Amino acid sequence: KDSEEVAILYSKNATFLPTMMGEFLFGVDGAKKYFRHFLQKNPFGKIIEDKVQKINEEIYIHSGHYDFEVGPDDNRDVAHARFTMIWQKIDGEWKIIHHHSSVVPVS
């Protein structure tokens, strides 16, 4: 529940299209901006299904569906969302270089 801690998972050059904000964000500062807003919603997330695709030893893609409960304890809403994250090993640490998440459209 600390936007600073979450943001360090992102690379300084990351691109970020978040679930609950319409902006196209960039880097650690963009992640901080989003998570300051999102973490106020008291989220709890659960991956419903996912797949990891290895590109090489230093890059992989993680995608799937997740659900987030958000809101006060006595009035939670569930956001059904899909996600794609691209991870890269940079200076020995895994960082998110791209994150796209969006609410699943109603069919």
Salt bridges, closest charged atoms under 4 A:
GLU4 OE1 - LYS32 NZ 3.40
GLU23 OE1 - LYS33 NZ 2.82
GLU49 OE2 - HIS65 ND1 2.84
ASP50 OD2 - HIS62 NE2 2.67
GLU57 OE2 - LYS54 NZ 2.63
ASP67 OD1 - HIS80 ND1 2.76
GLU69 OE1 - ARG76 NE 3.47
GLU93 OE1 - LYS95 NZ 3.63
